[in-house]
Amino acid sequence: MNKITTYFEEAYDELMHKVTWPTWGELQDSAVVVLITAVIISFVVLGIDITFKEGTSFLYKIIIGS
Protein backbone atom coordinates (compact mmCIF):
# COMPACT_ATOMS: atom_id res chain seq x y z
CA MET A 1 0.00 0.00 0.00
CA ASN A 2 2.95 2.31 0.67
CA LYS A 3 4.13 2.01 -2.95
CA ILE A 4 0.73 3.09 -4.28
CA THR A 5 0.64 6.10 -1.96
CA THR A 6 4.17 7.08 -2.96
CA TYR A 7 3.26 6.72 -6.64
CA PHE A 8 0.29 9.09 -6.33
CA GLU A 9 2.27 11.60 -4.26
CA GLU A 10 5.07 11.66 -6.85
CA ALA A 11 2.63 11.85 -9.75
CA TYR A 12 0.86 14.80 -8.12
CA ASP A 13 4.18 16.53 -7.37
CA GLU A 14 5.31 16.10 -10.98
CA LEU A 15 1.99 17.34 -12.35
CA MET A 16 1.91 20.43 -10.16
CA HIS A 17 5.58 21.44 -10.00
CA LYS A 18 7.55 19.92 -12.88
CA VAL A 19 5.18 20.05 -15.85
CA THR A 20 5.34 23.22 -17.93
CA TRP A 21 1.93 24.11 -19.28
CA PRO A 22 1.60 26.11 -22.49
CA THR A 23 0.36 29.66 -22.37
CA TRP A 24 -3.00 30.55 -23.92
CA GLY A 25 -1.22 32.06 -26.94
CA GLU A 26 0.91 28.96 -27.48
CA LEU A 27 -2.18 26.79 -27.20
CA GLN A 28 -4.01 28.87 -29.82
CA ASP A 29 -1.00 28.76 -32.16
CA SER A 30 -0.83 24.98 -31.84
CA ALA A 31 -4.56 24.66 -32.51
CA VAL A 32 -4.23 26.74 -35.69
CA VAL A 33 -1.33 24.57 -36.89
CA VAL A 34 -3.36 21.41 -36.27
CA LEU A 35 -6.39 22.85 -38.07
CA ILE A 36 -4.37 23.92 -41.13
CA THR A 37 -2.61 20.55 -41.25
CA ALA A 38 -5.92 18.68 -41.04
CA VAL A 39 -7.36 20.75 -43.91
CA ILE A 40 -4.28 20.16 -46.09
CA ILE A 41 -4.31 16.41 -45.41
CA SER A 42 -8.04 16.23 -46.15
CA PHE A 43 -7.48 17.89 -49.55
CA VAL A 44 -4.63 15.47 -50.31
CA VAL A 45 -6.86 12.51 -49.44
CA LEU A 46 -9.66 14.00 -51.55
CA GLY A 47 -7.26 14.31 -54.49
CA ILE A 48 -6.12 10.72 -54.10
CA ASP A 49 -9.73 9.55 -53.84
CA ILE A 50 -10.79 11.38 -56.99
CA THR A 51 -7.71 10.12 -58.86
CA PHE A 52 -8.41 6.49 -57.97
CA LYS A 53 -12.12 6.88 -58.75
CA GLU A 54 -11.45 8.31 -62.19
CA GLY A 55 -8.63 5.82 -62.81
CA THR A 56 -10.72 2.78 -61.96
CA SER A 57 -13.67 4.13 -64.00
CA PHE A 58 -11.32 4.58 -66.95
CA LEU A 59 -9.95 1.04 -66.58
CA TYR A 60 -13.45 -0.44 -66.32
CA LYS A 61 -14.45 1.36 -69.50
CA ILE A 62 -11.41 -0.04 -71.30
CA ILE A 63 -11.84 -3.59 -69.96
CA ILE A 64 -15.62 -3.89 -70.17
CA GLY A 65 -16.01 -1.55 -73.14
CA SER A 66 -19.23 0.16 -72.13
C-alpha positions as CSV (number, residue, x, y, z in Angstrom):
1,M,0.0,0.0,0.0
2,N,2.9,2.3,0.7
3,K,4.1,2.0,-2.9
4,I,0.7,3.1,-4.3
5,T,0.6,6.1,-2.0
6,T,4.2,7.1,-3.0
7,Y,3.3,6.7,-6.6
8,F,0.3,9.1,-6.3
9,E,2.3,11.6,-4.3
10,E,5.1,11.7,-6.8
11,A,2.6,11.9,-9.7
12,Y,0.9,14.8,-8.1
13,D,4.2,16.5,-7.4
14,E,5.3,16.1,-11.0
15,L,2.0,17.3,-12.4
16,M,1.9,20.4,-10.2
17,H,5.6,21.4,-10.0
18,K,7.6,19.9,-12.9
19,V,5.2,20.1,-15.9
20,T,5.3,23.2,-17.9
21,W,1.9,24.1,-19.3
22,P,1.6,26.1,-22.5
23,T,0.4,29.7,-22.4
24,W,-3.0,30.6,-23.9
25,G,-1.2,32.1,-26.9
26,E,0.9,29.0,-27.5
27,L,-2.2,26.8,-27.2
28,Q,-4.0,28.9,-29.8
29,D,-1.0,28.8,-32.2
30,S,-0.8,25.0,-31.8
31,A,-4.6,24.7,-32.5
32,V,-4.2,26.7,-35.7
33,V,-1.3,24.6,-36.9
34,V,-3.4,21.4,-36.3
35,L,-6.4,22.9,-38.1
36,I,-4.4,23.9,-41.1
37,T,-2.6,20.5,-41.2
38,A,-5.9,18.7,-41.0
39,V,-7.4,20.7,-43.9
40,I,-4.3,20.2,-46.1
41,I,-4.3,16.4,-45.4
42,S,-8.0,16.2,-46.2
43,F,-7.5,17.9,-49.5
44,V,-4.6,15.5,-50.3
45,V,-6.9,12.5,-49.4
46,L,-9.7,14.0,-51.6
47,G,-7.3,14.3,-54.5
48,I,-6.1,10.7,-54.1
49,D,-9.7,9.5,-53.8
50,I,-10.8,11.4,-57.0
51,T,-7.7,10.1,-58.9
52,F,-8.4,6.5,-58.0
53,K,-12.1,6.9,-58.7
54,E,-11.5,8.3,-62.2
55,G,-8.6,5.8,-62.8
56,T,-10.7,2.8,-62.0
57,S,-13.7,4.1,-64.0
58,F,-11.3,4.6,-67.0
59,L,-9.9,1.0,-66.6
60,Y,-13.4,-0.4,-66.3
61,K,-14.5,1.4,-69.5
62,I,-11.4,0.0,-71.3
63,I,-11.8,-3.6,-70.0
64,I,-15.6,-3.9,-70.2
65,G,-16.0,-1.5,-73.1
66,S,-19.2,0.2,-72.1
